[in-house]
Amino acid sequence: MRSRHHLVVLLASTLAVATLLSGQEPAPKTGIRLLYDLPAEALVQVTKDSAVTAEQVLDETLVIVRKRVPDATVSKLGSAGFAIELPAMEPAALAATRARIESLGKLEMRIVAEGSFNMDGVKFDLAAERKRLEEWLQGGGKDLLLMNPRNIEQFHSRAPAQGGPLAGAANLQWFVRRIEPSLKNPKFWSTSYAQGSSELAQATVTVFDHNSPDEWNGGQVPAALLRGKARPCLLELVAINMKERHFQGSDLVSAHAAISPDGSPSIGYKMRDDRCADYANWSQQYIKHHAAILLEDTIRSAPVFQSRIPGSGEIHGDFTKAEVDEQVRVLNAGCLRVTPHYVGQEPAGKNAHR
């Protein structure tokens, strides 16, 4: 049986961008061609859910990828594939480029679920919701999440009668939040929402053991994890209100790098003119309550609305300057409908093979 220590290290290795380097051949000095395709199952689903064809999805993807890597040559390969020609680069730079290409660019602003919520007969019993999720975690769900956080969808896919979200996944879902070493003091974990304000704590379930010296360790990152090559990481899950209206990346005019009042890097944003009034009313409705900033379906922050926000703001999330610059570029390029599947790479100039 794997130890919890081993699973935490495995999780960190899975989530870190550095994993893009594993099994990847060194970049040839003559340049490289990255090969991608759009998974058939994902194309079927997106064309079923919206009035677009697979060809249109591919064309949209190429437009967005060209914006994300403007110095590359992007060409279509067949009915669902494409190639990206890049100059020779170091492995770390190639990993960052791949992460930029393969990111959906998905941004959502939603409201953290609260026990006081009541809309069209939909209510949240957060104590019961937490119990259901904890039972799923104890029944094997924890191992699934440590292998791949997206496996939370296996819990959401269960109907209420089969142990899924009591309010139904259409109304309440759990989103992953990664807890990494603090940028200000890397010997300590970033704050856990489960130990924060009452409202957040009631909507949070930890995937780790707060009493374990191999995991939370009293808030101090275990020395064994600090010595590892991968960046350590723990997970917790936060209940998000899916019934209430929300805002997404397509509602933004633009994103830009900014500096928080405490001097840390942040992502500034401005809403489209036709969405400013709705956003302002939404923020006013939830003054003194927590919103959740979701990037790629991962919670990066859960700020409290202190006042009405007219249409612009900042996203804080313990970012590095490099992370902010990358995220701004991805957000401004637009959101992909389908995550590109990395097929492989070959020296630039060769005939792309499929």
C-alpha positions as CSV (number, residue, x, y, z in Angstrom):
1,M,0.0,0.0,0.0
2,R,1.3,3.4,-0.9
3,S,2.0,5.7,2.1
4,R,0.4,9.1,2.3
5,H,3.8,10.6,2.0
6,H,4.3,8.8,-1.3
7,L,0.9,10.0,-2.6
8,V,1.6,13.6,-1.8
9,V,4.8,13.5,-3.7
10,L,3.1,11.7,-6.6
11,L,0.4,14.4,-6.6
12,A,3.0,17.2,-6.7
13,S,4.8,15.4,-9.6
14,T,1.5,15.1,-11.5
15,L,0.4,18.7,-11.1
16,A,3.7,20.5,-11.7
17,V,4.4,21.9,-15.1
18,A,7.7,20.1,-15.0
19,T,5.9,16.9,-15.7
20,L,5.7,18.0,-19.3
21,L,9.4,17.2,-19.5
22,S,9.0,13.5,-18.5
23,G,9.6,11.2,-21.3
24,Q,10.2,14.1,-23.7
25,E,13.2,14.0,-26.0
26,P,15.6,17.0,-25.9
27,A,14.8,19.8,-28.2
28,P,16.8,19.5,-31.4
29,K,19.1,22.5,-32.2
30,T,17.4,22.9,-35.6
31,G,14.0,23.6,-34.1
32,I,11.1,21.3,-33.4
33,R,7.6,20.6,-34.6
34,L,5.0,19.8,-31.9
35,L,2.2,17.6,-33.0
36,Y,-1.3,17.8,-31.6
37,D,-4.8,16.6,-32.2
38,L,-8.3,17.3,-30.8
39,P,-9.7,14.2,-29.0
40,A,-12.6,12.6,-30.9
41,E,-14.7,12.2,-27.7
42,A,-14.2,15.8,-26.7
43,L,-15.2,17.0,-30.2
44,V,-18.3,14.9,-30.2
45,Q,-19.3,16.4,-26.9
46,V,-18.7,20.0,-27.7
47,T,-20.4,19.8,-31.1
48,K,-23.4,18.1,-29.4
49,D,-23.6,20.9,-26.7
50,S,-23.2,23.9,-29.1
51,A,-24.0,24.8,-32.6
52,V,-20.5,24.3,-34.1
53,T,-18.9,21.8,-36.3
54,A,-15.6,19.9,-35.6
55,E,-14.0,21.9,-38.4
56,Q,-15.0,25.1,-36.8
57,V,-13.7,24.0,-33.4
58,L,-10.3,23.2,-35.1
59,D,-10.2,26.5,-36.9
60,E,-11.0,28.4,-33.6
61,T,-8.2,26.4,-31.9
62,L,-5.7,27.4,-34.5
63,V,-6.6,31.1,-34.2
64,I,-6.1,31.0,-30.4
65,V,-2.9,29.0,-30.5
66,R,-1.4,31.5,-33.0
67,K,-2.2,34.3,-30.5
68,R,-0.6,32.3,-27.7
69,V,2.6,31.5,-29.6
70,P,2.9,34.4,-32.1
71,D,6.5,33.5,-33.1
72,A,5.6,30.0,-34.1
73,T,4.2,28.6,-37.4
74,V,0.9,26.8,-36.8
75,S,-0.5,24.6,-39.5
76,K,-3.5,22.3,-39.8
77,L,-3.0,18.5,-40.1
78,G,-6.0,16.6,-41.4
79,S,-9.5,17.0,-40.0
80,A,-8.6,17.3,-36.3
81,G,-4.9,17.9,-35.9
82,F,-2.3,20.6,-36.1
83,A,1.5,21.2,-35.9
84,I,3.4,24.0,-34.3
85,E,7.0,24.8,-35.5
86,L,9.2,26.4,-32.9
87,P,12.8,27.4,-32.8
88,A,15.2,25.3,-30.7
89,M,14.8,26.0,-27.0
90,E,15.8,24.8,-23.6
91,P,13.7,22.0,-22.0
92,A,12.2,24.4,-19.3
93,A,11.2,26.9,-22.0
94,L,9.6,24.2,-24.1
95,A,7.7,22.9,-21.1
96,A,6.3,26.4,-20.4
97,T,5.3,26.8,-24.1
98,R,3.6,23.4,-24.1
99,A,1.7,24.4,-20.9
100,R,0.5,27.6,-22.7
101,I,-0.6,25.7,-25.7
102,E,-2.4,23.0,-23.8
103,S,-4.2,25.2,-21.3
104,L,-7.9,25.7,-21.9
105,G,-7.6,29.4,-20.8
106,K,-10.7,29.0,-18.7
107,L,-11.6,31.7,-16.2
108,E,-14.8,31.7,-14.1
109,M,-16.0,33.9,-11.2
110,R,-18.5,32.1,-9.1
111,I,-20.0,32.3,-5.6
112,V,-18.9,30.0,-2.8
113,A,-21.9,27.9,-1.6
114,E,-23.6,29.1,1.6
115,G,-26.2,27.5,3.9
116,S,-28.3,30.6,3.6
117,F,-28.8,30.3,-0.1
118,N,-32.4,29.8,-1.4
119,M,-33.3,30.3,-5.1
120,D,-36.2,28.6,-6.9
121,G,-36.4,26.0,-4.2
122,V,-32.7,25.2,-4.3
123,K,-31.1,25.2,-0.8
124,F,-27.7,23.9,0.4
125,D,-27.2,21.8,3.5
126,L,-23.4,22.1,3.7
127,A,-23.0,19.8,6.6
128,A,-24.7,17.0,4.7
129,E,-22.8,17.9,1.5
130,R,-19.5,17.7,3.3
131,K,-20.4,14.3,4.8
132,R,-21.3,12.9,1.4
133,L,-18.0,14.1,-0.1
134,E,-16.0,12.8,2.9
135,E,-17.6,9.4,2.5
136,W,-16.6,9.3,-1.2
137,L,-13.0,10.3,-0.3
138,Q,-12.7,7.6,2.3
139,G,-14.2,5.0,-0.1
140,G,-11.4,5.5,-2.7
141,G,-12.0,9.0,-3.9
142,K,-8.9,10.4,-2.2
143,D,-6.6,8.1,-4.2
144,L,-8.4,9.0,-7.4
145,L,-7.9,12.7,-6.7
146,L,-4.2,12.3,-5.9
147,M,-3.8,10.5,-9.3
148,N,-5.7,13.2,-11.1
149,P,-7.7,16.1,-9.5
150,R,-10.1,16.0,-12.4
151,N,-11.5,12.7,-11.1
152,I,-13.7,14.8,-8.8
153,E,-16.1,14.5,-11.8
154,Q,-16.6,10.9,-10.8
155,F,-18.3,12.2,-7.6
156,H,-20.3,14.8,-9.5
157,S,-21.6,12.2,-12.0
158,R,-23.4,10.4,-9.1
159,A,-27.0,11.3,-8.7
160,P,-28.1,12.4,-5.2
161,A,-29.7,9.0,-4.6
162,Q,-26.3,7.3,-5.4
163,G,-24.3,9.5,-3.0
164,G,-23.5,12.5,-5.2
165,P,-24.1,16.1,-4.3
166,L,-27.3,16.3,-2.3
167,A,-28.4,19.4,-4.2
168,G,-27.4,17.9,-7.5
169,A,-24.3,18.7,-9.5
170,A,-26.3,21.2,-11.6
171,N,-26.6,23.3,-8.4
172,L,-23.5,22.5,-6.4
173,Q,-20.0,21.2,-7.3
174,W,-16.7,20.8,-5.5
175,F,-13.6,22.5,-7.0
176,V,-10.0,21.7,-6.2
177,R,-7.8,24.2,-4.5
178,R,-4.0,23.5,-4.4
179,I,-2.1,24.4,-1.3
180,E,1.6,25.0,-2.1
181,P,4.4,26.4,0.0
182,S,4.0,30.1,0.6
183,L,6.0,32.3,-1.7
184,K,6.8,34.6,1.2
185,N,8.0,31.7,3.4
186,P,8.5,28.4,1.5
187,K,9.0,26.4,4.7
188,F,5.2,26.8,5.4
189,W,2.1,25.9,3.5
190,S,-0.2,28.5,2.2
191,T,-3.4,29.1,4.2
192,S,-6.0,26.3,4.2
193,Y,-9.6,27.5,3.7
194,A,-10.7,24.8,6.2
195,Q,-9.0,26.9,8.9
196,G,-10.2,30.3,7.7
197,S,-13.4,32.2,8.1
198,S,-16.5,30.3,9.2
199,E,-18.2,30.7,5.8
200,L,-15.2,29.3,3.9
201,A,-14.6,26.5,6.4
202,Q,-18.2,25.3,6.2
203,A,-17.7,25.0,2.4
204,T,-14.3,23.3,2.5
205,V,-13.2,19.7,2.8
206,T,-9.5,18.8,3.0
207,V,-8.1,15.9,1.0
208,F,-5.2,15.7,3.4
209,D,-5.0,15.0,7.1
210,H,-4.5,18.1,9.2
211,N,-3.0,15.9,12.0
212,S,-0.5,14.1,9.8
213,P,3.2,15.0,10.1
214,D,3.7,13.7,6.5
215,E,1.0,16.1,5.1
216,W,-0.1,19.3,6.9
217,N,2.5,18.9,9.6
218,G,1.1,21.8,11.7
219,G,1.3,24.1,8.7
220,Q,5.0,23.5,8.1
221,V,6.0,21.7,4.9
222,P,7.6,18.4,5.8
223,A,11.3,18.4,5.3
224,A,11.2,15.3,3.1
225,L,8.9,17.1,0.6
226,L,11.1,20.2,0.5
227,R,14.0,18.0,-0.5
228,G,12.1,16.5,-3.5
229,K,12.5,17.7,-7.0
230,A,8.8,18.5,-7.6
231,R,7.0,21.4,-5.9
232,P,5.0,20.0,-2.9
233,C,1.3,20.3,-3.0
234,L,-1.8,19.4,-0.9
235,L,-5.4,19.5,-2.0
236,E,-8.7,20.7,-0.5
237,L,-12.1,21.0,-2.1
238,V,-14.5,24.0,-1.9
239,A,-18.3,23.8,-2.6
240,I,-19.3,26.2,-5.3
241,N,-22.8,27.5,-6.1
242,M,-23.6,26.5,-9.7
243,K,-27.1,27.8,-9.5
244,E,-26.2,31.5,-9.1
245,R,-25.2,33.5,-12.1
246,H,-21.4,33.7,-12.8
247,F,-18.9,35.5,-15.1
248,Q,-16.3,34.0,-17.3
249,G,-13.3,34.9,-19.5
250,S,-15.4,35.8,-22.5
251,D,-17.0,38.6,-20.3
252,L,-13.6,40.4,-20.1
253,V,-12.3,43.0,-22.4
254,S,-8.7,42.3,-21.4
255,A,-6.4,41.1,-18.7
256,H,-3.1,42.6,-17.7
257,A,-0.3,42.2,-15.2
258,A,-0.8,44.2,-12.0
259,I,0.8,44.7,-8.6
260,S,-1.3,44.1,-5.4
261,P,-1.2,46.6,-2.5
262,D,1.2,44.2,-0.7
263,G,3.6,44.3,-3.7
264,S,2.8,40.8,-4.9
265,P,2.0,40.1,-8.6
266,S,-1.7,39.9,-9.6
267,I,-3.9,39.7,-12.7
268,G,-5.9,42.8,-13.4
269,Y,-9.0,42.6,-15.5
270,K,-11.7,44.8,-17.1
271,M,-15.2,43.6,-17.9
272,R,-16.9,44.3,-21.3
273,D,-19.1,47.4,-21.3
274,D,-22.3,45.3,-21.7
275,R,-21.4,43.2,-18.7
276,C,-20.3,45.9,-16.3
277,A,-23.7,46.6,-14.8
278,D,-24.5,43.0,-14.2
279,Y,-21.1,42.4,-12.6
280,A,-21.5,45.5,-10.4
281,N,-25.0,44.3,-9.2
282,W,-23.6,40.8,-8.6
283,S,-20.8,42.1,-6.5
284,Q,-23.1,44.3,-4.5
285,Q,-25.5,41.5,-3.9
286,Y,-22.7,39.4,-2.3
287,I,-20.9,42.1,-0.3
288,K,-19.3,40.5,2.8
289,H,-19.5,37.1,1.0
290,H,-16.9,35.0,-0.8
291,A,-16.5,34.7,-4.5
292,A,-14.3,32.1,-6.1
293,I,-11.8,32.8,-8.9
294,L,-11.4,29.6,-10.9
295,L,-8.6,29.2,-13.4
296,E,-8.7,25.9,-15.4
297,D,-11.3,24.7,-12.9
298,T,-8.9,25.2,-10.0
299,I,-9.6,27.8,-7.3
300,R,-6.9,30.4,-7.1
301,S,-8.5,32.7,-4.6
302,A,-11.8,33.3,-2.7
303,P,-12.0,37.1,-2.0
304,V,-14.7,38.7,0.0
305,F,-16.6,41.5,-1.8
306,Q,-16.1,44.6,0.3
307,S,-18.0,47.0,-1.9
308,R,-19.7,47.3,-5.3
309,I,-17.2,46.7,-8.1
310,P,-18.1,48.7,-11.2
311,G,-16.4,46.5,-13.8
312,S,-12.7,46.0,-13.1
313,G,-10.6,44.4,-10.5
314,E,-7.6,42.2,-9.6
315,I,-7.2,38.4,-9.2
316,H,-4.8,37.5,-6.3
317,G,-3.5,34.0,-5.8
318,D,0.0,33.8,-4.5
319,F,1.3,34.1,-8.1
320,T,4.8,34.5,-9.3
321,K,5.5,37.2,-11.9
322,A,6.1,34.5,-14.5
323,E,2.8,32.9,-13.7
324,V,0.9,36.2,-14.1
325,D,2.6,36.9,-17.4
326,E,1.7,33.5,-18.7
327,Q,-1.9,33.6,-17.5
328,V,-2.5,37.1,-18.9
329,R,-1.3,35.9,-22.3
330,V,-3.5,32.9,-22.2
331,L,-6.6,34.9,-21.1
332,N,-6.1,37.5,-23.7
333,A,-5.8,34.9,-26.5
334,G,-9.2,33.4,-25.6
335,C,-10.6,30.1,-24.2
336,L,-10.3,26.8,-26.1
337,R,-13.3,24.6,-26.4
338,V,-11.3,21.4,-26.3
339,T,-7.9,20.7,-24.6
340,P,-5.4,19.8,-27.3
341,H,-3.9,16.3,-27.0
342,Y,-0.1,16.2,-27.3
343,V,0.9,13.5,-29.8
344,G,4.7,14.1,-29.9
345,Q,7.4,16.1,-31.5
346,E,9.9,15.8,-34.4
347,P,12.6,18.0,-35.9
348,A,11.3,21.0,-37.8
349,G,11.4,20.6,-41.5
350,K,10.3,16.9,-41.6
351,N,7.0,15.9,-43.1
352,A,4.7,15.7,-40.2
353,H,3.6,12.1,-39.6
354,R,0.3,11.0,-38.1
